C-alpha cells in the first residue's frame, strides 16, 4: 500500500460525523475512493458522538473487526458503536456482517457500495438488531433478529440515528424488566441437542431434557437441535450453529445453556469462553435436581458425593473455569457454592470422607434389612422411570402420605411401608429413587447403598407411565439399569400406570408388545384410583406365593 494511501486512511480517524447521521457524504466518499484505489474494503467504527474510534482495512472480499475481548455490554444496551464499511463487489449486507452485528451488539451495521468505474459511493445498506422476547420469538419462529433500513445514497439518508437507537434500547429495557418481573430468581435457559443419528430420536431426548429443566424450575426460552456427521471435539456444535446459538441467547436474554449430552471439561470451558454464559450438560442438570430434592441426611450426603465426583475433573484454576461458571443457581446447588476456593486435594479428601459416611449409613441400612428378612416378610420394591407414579401408588396401597408430585425425581429418599394383603399376607413395600436414561455414573455409584434396598427384594414391581409416548424406551432404560446393578434375576411385574389416559385397545397393544420384547406379564392400573388396583394385588400375591392365588378386596 502506498504511503499517501496510508496517510489518507489515517486521516479517516480524525473525521467526525453528525451524531444523528449514519454516515456523512464526505466520509462515505473518502472511504470509497480509498477502497477503489487500493482494491480493499475500508471500514470505521463510529461512537454516538460522531467520533471515529477505529479504522479497519480488509481484503477485497472482507473486513475484520477489532477484538473487543471479553468486554461486556449491558443487557439493555448496544455497544455504542456503529460499523460502516465499503463493499467492492456490489453486494449488500452479507451474513458475516449480520453475524458481527449480533455477536458484537453493534448499534448499526452499514455497507457503502463502491462504484467500480468512478470510485464514488453508491447505495448505503444498513441493519440493526431487533429487541425481542420469548413470546415474540415463539410467535414468529422464522423471524430474523435484524431489521433493515431503507437503502439510499449517502446524501439522501434521512434516518435519525440517535432517535432510532434510543427507541430500540428503551424497548430492550422494557422487555428485560417484564421478563425479570415475571421470572424473578429463575434461570433462563436454551436447550441444545447435537446428534450424529436420527433427528427424531434427538427430539424425543430433548423433550425429556425439557421435563428435567422444568423440574429444576428453569424457564425454557428455546431449543436448538443440530445433526452433524461428527461431534465437534472442542465446541460440540458447528461454527455456524454456535453463532446462531449466541445470537438467540442474546435476543432472549438467556443465562444458561443446557446441552443434552455429557460434555468433557474441555468442551465446557470452550463453550463458556465462546458464549460467556453458564454451560451445563444433562448429567449436571440431573445432579442439580437431586440437590434440590434430597431431604434426609443420607440423601444429601449421596448428592454431595455425586456432585464432587462429577465436578472434580472440571475444577481448574481461573475465573473462567468451568467450575466457577457452575457456581450458584441451576447446576451450582449443593457443595458447588462452597468449593470454589478449594484445591483438588481438599476435594478428594472430602470425597473420601463422604464415602466413609455413606458406607456407614449403608451398613446401618443393611442391618435393618436383616431384621426384616429375619421376620420372613416378603419384600416388594417399586422401581421404574422417574415420574412414573411410584410414590402415588405406594400412597394408594398403604394409605400413606409419602411426598408425590408430578416432577422428575420427586422421590430421592427410599421409603418402606408394611402392606397387608388379603388372607393376612404381609409384605414390606419399598419406594425407590426413579431411574432415567443415561443416569450419571457418579449418581449410580453414590446411590448404590440406597439402591441395594432392591437387592433383597422378592419381587420388583416395575411401574410404567403407559401414557408416555416414550414408554418402551423407558422400560428398556430401567431394565438396563437393573441388569447393570445385577438385579436382573429378581422376578418382575410390569404395572402399566395411568392406563385410564389410554383407550383399552392401546393398553392391550402395549401389553402385547412388552410381552413380546421382554417376556414379562403386565397389569394395567391407575394409581390414583384404588378400585383399579385389584389385578395388580392379585398378581403380586400370586408371584409371591405361587401355591395360593391371593384374592384381593380391592375393587
N, C-alpha and C positions, 0 to 999 in steps of 0.2 A: 504494500500500500504506500502511495506517495506521501511525501512529507506534508504537502499542502492539504491533502485529503485528511490526514490525521489531525491537522490543526483545525480544519472545519468541523470535524467530529467533536473535538474537544470544546469548541465554541458552543456546540449544542447545549452543553451542560450549563452555560451561563444564561440561556434564554429563559424567558418567563412567558406564561400564557395567562389570560384572564381566568380567574378561579372557576367561573361558571361556564367555561368553554372547554369542550373535549380536547380540541387541538386548534391552534390558530392557523390561518392560511400561510403565514410566513414560516412557522416552524414546519408545517407539512411540506412546503416547497423545499426548504433546506434539506430535509430528510430524504425526499425522493430524488433530489439532484445528486446527493452523495451516493445513494443506492444505485442510481443509473450509471454513475461514473465508476464505481467500484465493483458492481455486479454482486453486491452483498445486501442482505437485509439490515436495516438500521432501526433501532428502537430506543425509546425513552420511557422512564417511569416518572410520572408527574404527581407531586403531592397535591393536597387540596388547596394549597395557597398558590398553586400555579408554578411552583418551582420544580425544576428537573433535578431529581436526586440520583438517577442512574442513566448512563448512556451505554447501549449494547450494540455490538457489531457482530452479525452472524455470518452464515453462508448464503448462497443463492436460494437455498431451499428452506432454511430455518434459522431461528434465533434462540439463544439460551438465556433464560432469565437468571438474575443473581440468586445465589443460595442464601435463603433467609434463615437457614439453620433451624433451630427449634423455637424460634421466637413465636410466641403465641399471639393470637388475635382474639379479642373479646367475642363471645358467642353472639352478641347483639350488634356487632360492627364488622365492617370490612377492614381491609388492611390500611386504607388511607392513601393508596397509590393506584393510579390508572396506567395501563400499559398501552402505548401507541407504537406500532412498528410498521415498516413498509412491507409490501408484497410485490415481488418482481414478476411472478408468473400469472398475474391477473386473477389469482384466487381470492376467495372471500375468507372468512374466518375458518380456520382448519380445526380438526378435532384436538390437535395439540394445543391450539390457542384456548379452546374451551376448557380443556383439562387444566391448563395452567391457571385460568381464571378461577376455577373452582378450588383447586388444591391450595393456591396461594391466597384465596379470598380477596382478590383484587377488586377495586371499585368498578373497573370497567376494562374491557379488552377491545382495542380498536386496531384495524389494519387500514393503511392508506395504500391504495393501488398505485403503481408507478406506470405512467405512460411510456411504452417501450421506445417510441420514436423521439419524444421531446424530453423525457425525464420529469415532466410536470406531474403534480398529484392528480389522481383520478378520484374515484369514489372512496368514501370512508365507510367501513362496515364496523359496527360496534355491538357488543353484547354485555349484559350484566346478569348476575345471579338473581334468582327469584326466591324470596322468602317463602317458606312453606311449613306445613305442619304434617303430622302423620295422617290426619284425616284427608287433607287435600291430596297427598301423595297416593293414598289408597283409592280415592275417587277418580284420580287421573293417573292410572298406573303407567301409561305410556307418555306422560308429560315429560318435557325436558326441564332441567334445572336452570335454564337460561331464558332470557327474553332478548330479542334483537331489536335494535333501534332502526328507524327508517334510514337507509343509506343515502348519502348526499355528498357533494363535493365540499371541501373544507370551508369555502366562503359561504356556503348555504346551510351549514349545521346550525340548527336553532334550538337544540336541546339545552335546557338549563341544568347543567351538570350538578350543581350544588343542591338544587331542589330535588332532583332525582335521587341522589344518594341519601339525603336526609329523610325522604319519604320511605325509601327502602329500609333504612336502619330503624326507623320508627316502627315499621311493620314487623321487622325481625324481633324487636324488643317486646312488642305486644304478644306475638306468638310465643316467645320464650316465657313471658310472665304467665300466660294462660296455661302453658304446659307445666310450669313449676307449681302453679296453684292446684292443678288437677292431680299432679303426680308427686307431691311432696314426699321426700325421703325414699323414693323408689328409683332403682336403677333403670335406665332406658337402654334397651339392647337391640342390636341387629343380629339375627341368627344366620350363620354361614355354613353351607354344606358344600363339600367338594367330593366328587366321586369319579372313579375310572370305569364304573359299570353302568347299570341301568338307572336312569334318572328317576323313574317311578319308585324304585326301591329307596333312593335317597330322599324323595319327597315324603315317603312314609316315615323314614327316620327323622326327618326334620319336624314332622307333625308330632312325634314323640318328644323331641327336644323342646318343642313349643310347650307341651304339657309340663315338662320338667321346669322350664323357665317360669311358667305361670305359678307352679307350686312353690317356686323360690321367691314369689312376689315381685317378679320383674315385669316391667312394661315392655312389650314386644312391639318395636316400631316397624320392622320389616324383616324379610327373609331373602337371602340370596343363595342360589344353587348354581354351581358350575360343574360341567362334565369336562374332564381333561384326559388326554392319553396317559399322563402320569402326573402324580402329585409333585408340585414344585418343592424340592427338598428344603428351600430356605423360607419361602413365604406361603406355601401350600397353594394359594391362588396364583393365576397368571397375572402378568403385569397390568393388562387392560382391565381385568376384573377387579384387581386390587384398587386401581384408580377409581373405578366405578363405586366400589365399596366406600372409599374415602369420601367421595362426593356425596353419596347418600347419607353417610353418617353425619356429615356437616349440615346437610339440608335439614335433617330430622333432629339434630341435637343429641345424637347417641352418646352415651357414656361408656358403653362396653360392647365388645364383640364376642359372641359365643360361637365357637366352632364345634360342629357335630362330628368331631374326631379327636383322638388323643394327639396333642401337639408335643413335639420334643421341646426341651428347654431352649434350644437354639431358635426354633420356629417362633416360640412365644416372644423371645427377645427381638427377633427381626420384625415381627408384626407390630409389636409395641412401639419400636423405633419408627416404623414407617407410618403408623396411624396416630401416634401419641394418644392412644386410647387404651383402656384396660382390656386385656385379651385373656380369655379363659377358654377351656375346652370342656367337652362333655363330662369327663370324669371329675373335673374341678367343680362343675355345676352340681353334680350328684353329691360330692363331698359337702358342698355348701348347704344343700337341703338337709343332709344328715346332721350338720352342725346346728341347724335351726330346730330340728325335731327332737334331738336327744334330750331326755328328761332325767333319767336315772344316772347315778354316778358311773355305773359301768358303761352305759351308752355314751356318756360324754368322754370317758377315757378312751373308748374304742374309736370315736370320731377323731379325737385329737391325735391319736396314734396314726390313724389312716392319713390325716392331713399332713402330718410331719413327714411321713414316709414318702408321700407324693411330692411334697414341696422341696424336700432335701436337695435333689439334683438341680432344682431351679433357684436355689439360694446362691446368688452371686453378689459380688461387691459392686456398689454404684447405685446412684439414684434411678437409673434407667433399667435396673434389673427386672426380670420377670417377677421375682418375689415381691419387690416393692410395689409393683403395679397391681398385685393381687391383694394388697393390704386394704382392709376396710370395705364395707359394702358387700355386694354379691361376690362370692369367691374368696372373701377375706375374713369370714367369720371364724370363730373358734380361736386357735392359737396364733393364726397369722398376724393378728394385730400386735402381738407382744413379742414376736420373734424376729423382727426386722434387724435388731442390733445384735443378735446372737451370731456366733460363727458356727461352722459345720460341726465342730467337736461338741459344742454345747447342745446342739440339736440332736446329735447322735446319742449323747448322754441321756437326754430327755426321752428319746425313743426307747432306749434300754430300760429306763425307769418305768415307763408306761407299760412296756411288755411284761415286766415282772408283776405289776399291779393287775393287769388283765389276766395273766396266768393264775394269780392267786384267786381272783374272782371266779375264774373258770373252774378251779378245784372246788371252791365252795358250791358252785352250781352242780358239779358232779356229785358231791355228797348228797345234795338234795335229791338229785335224780336217783341215787342208790336207794334212798329211803322210799321213794315212790315205787321203785322196782320191787323192793322187799315186800311191799304191801300187795304185790301181784295185781296192780291196777294197770290195765292196758293203756298205752299212751298213743293218742292220735294227734298228729301235728297238721295244722293248716298251713299249707305252702301255696305259693303262686306268685304271679306277676304283681308288681306294685299297683295299688288302686283297683284290685280285682274284687274287693269286698270281703276280705278275710275277717277283719275286726267286726264288721257288721254282722257277719254270720255267727261269730263267737257270741256276740251280744244276744242274738236271737235264740241261739241254742241254750245258753246258760242264764238268760235274763240278767246279763251283766251290763255295765256301763263303761266298757273299755272305749278309750278315745277312738273315734272313727270319723273321718272326714274325706270328702271327695278330692283328695290331693295325693300326689305321689309320695310314698314313704311317710304316710301319716303315722305308721307304727314302726318304731325302732326298737323299743324295749319289749322283749318277749313276755307274754302273759300266759299263765296257766290257770285253768279252772277245772273243777270237777263237774262232770256231766253224768247224770243218772239216766241211763237208757231204760226202756221198759223191761220188766221182769228183773228188776234190781241189778241190772248190769251197770257197774260204774266204770267210767274211764276218765283219764286225765286228758284234757284237750289243750293244746298249745297254739297260741297265735304267734307267728314268727314274722321277721322282717321280710318285706317284699323283695322279689328279685327283679332284675331288669337286664335287658340286652347289654352286653359289654360292661358288666359291673366291674368297676375298677379293682384290680388285683389287690391294691392296698386295702380296700374295704373288705374284700373277701377274707384277707389274712387277719385284719383287725377284728372282724366279727366272727372269726372261726369258733371262739368259745361259745358265743351265742348260738351259732348255727349247729353246734354239737348237741343242742337240745333235740335236734331232729334225729340224731344217731340212734337213740334208744327207742324210737317210735316203733309201734307195732303196725301203724298204718299212716300213710300220707294222704291227706285229703287235699288234692290239688284243685284249688279254687280258680276258676277261669271266668273272665269277663266275656261272656258269649256274644255280647253286642258290639265288642270292639272289632273293627274291620281287620285288625292285625292279630286276631285271636290265635290262629295256627302258628304264626311266628312266635308269639308269646309263649305258647305251650312248649315249643321246641327250645326256646331260650331257658325256660325254667328247668326242663328235663336235662339240658346240658349242664347247668349249674349243679343239679342234684347228682348227676353222674360224676362231675369233677370233684364233688365232695365225698364221693364213694358211698352214696346213699341209694344207689340205683336198685339194690336188692330188696329194699323195703317195699311191701305191697302198696299200691297206689290206686286211689279212686279219683276220677276226674269229675268235678262238680261244675256244671255249666250254670254259673250265676247270671243274674239279670236276664234270664230267659223270657221273662214277661215282656221284654222290649222287642222280641222277635216273634215271627209267625211260627206256628207249630212245625210246618214243613221245613223251615230254615233250621230249627233246632234239631230236627231229625237228620237232616243232611249233615250238619256239623258233627253230631254224634257218630254217624257212619264214617265220616272222614277221619275222626280221631281213632276209631276202632281200626280202620284200615292202616293209618300211619303208625300207631303205637301198640295196637293190640289191647288197649285198655278200655274197660267199660266206663260209661259216664251216666250221670243222672242230671236232670235239669231242675233248677230251683230259682227262687227269688229270695235273697237273704232278708229282705225287709218284710216278707210275708211268711209267717210261721206255718201257715196251712200248706205251703208247698214243700216243707222240709221232710215229710214222711218218707218219700222214696230214698232220700239220702240216708236218713237214720236207719232204715231197713238195710241198706247196702252196707253201711258201716258195721252194724251188728252182724250181718252175715259174713263179712270178711274177717271180723274179729273172732267169731265163733261159728265156724262152718257147720258144726253139728246141730246148730239151732238157729233158725231164722228169727230175728228179733222183729216182732210186730210192734210198731210204734203207736203212740197215742197222738201223733201229730196229724192234723187234718181236720 
